[in-house]
Amino acid sequence: MHGARTPRGADGHDHLASLLGDLQEARRRLDRGRDNARAADQLTLRQGLLRALEAYAGALAEAGAPLPYRLRREIDLLKGLSGRG
């Protein structure tokens, strides 16, 4: 998760948009790796997605925005799959 506080206003929107882009890219990498990656590589890709999800969730919380239920469930699922549950 990013250590700095989420900026407010336009900068905060840019920060959230950047984190959302990171999240979408992590999802694409996992989707591409599902069919041809080894189990250890898939675990690494899932961990990358989990980090991106947690960073985005943290930024939403710092901005005072609610955490969507599906995002919380996805984080919980990935934590369970990685043994961090």
Order of alpha helices (4+ residues) and beta strands (2+ residues): alpha-alpha-alpha
